[in-house]
Amino acid sequence: MPRTQHEPQMWPKLNWNAWKDTANTLHMWTQIVGKTRLALTPVLNHWWNVPLYLSARGLTTSAMPCNCELLEIEFDFVSHDLRFRISSGVTLSVPLQAKSVADFYAEYQSCLAALGVVVDLHPMPVEVTDPIPFDKDEKHRSYDPVYAHRFWRVLSSVSCLFRQFSSHFIGKQSPVHFFWGSFDLAITRFSGRLAPPRENADRVTREAYSHEVISAGFWPGNGGYGAAAFYCYAAPQPEGFDREKVLPLSAHYDTKLGEFLLKYDDVLAAPSPDCAILDFLESTYDAAATLAKWDRPALERQVMSSSIVSP
């Protein structure tokens, strides 16, 4: 598989302690916008109607049906605005700057009302500890435009490599999408087989893991981990997966999280960040798919693996 080469600015430093306050605020803001997408779009398998997507300037809902028109909402991390666009030609924007989640939520609701968009948004965040209702959240109020832009640049570079990685898999595969609940960019492959039912799983989890998957992604350090990292896990996890040797050598299996991790700082230290990430994606997938006995000839294009070949 051909490899890409990015300029150094495509892989900026992303120290969690330096931007965690901005990240936690952005997490809440993306949940507000994401809940709008959830409300306006029909349910797709494995909740694929929920995520946001990378755009040329940030993160977008993509076009959503609304009042016989199409509505798109985009976080612009270049000019630092939240942009509302309707197919009728009407546009609105609010600045992305230091403000509380409560203030952002009020401005957001005002914009929806001005556009004639009626959406019933549940104001409680999901997938976070100690959630605060959006309209009451005065705790999260940071916005550093430099780090917001860095975050988007990292996501852009990762998205390109995820798309490259996905190009030789012809089985069922998710788009490259940004989950606002867990605040990560992910891509998921499916074997085509049903997964064993999960005991005591809620409706969301049952749908997300109804079939066998191998999922890879990137998150910026939230959730208590404290460092930006790439991950890969298999569900259900095949016996012996945790003992596999994967590339690059700095990658490791985290027993607490139940997945392989490759820290972003280790990627930055590699001779080629692109190659390090592709090696991680290919080697973890290869280990999981082989151990789980996936029908790989039926699921993959017959091309040379990128995880061994030199650029």
Secondary structure, DSSP 8 states (H G I E B T S, - for coil): -------GGGS----HHHHHHHHHHHHHHHHHHHHHHHHHS---GGGTTS-BEE-SSEEE---EEETTEEEEEEEETTTTEEEEEETTS-EEEEE--S--HHHHHHHHHHHHHHTT-------S--SSSS---GGG--S-----HHHHHHHHHHHHHHHHHHHHHHTTB-SSB---EEETTTTEEEEEEEEEEE----TT--HHHHHHTSEEEEEEEEE-STTTT-S-EEEEEEES--TTGGG---SSTT-EEETTTTEEEEEHHHHHHSS-HHHHHHHHHHHHHHHHHHHTT--HHHHB-S---TTTS--
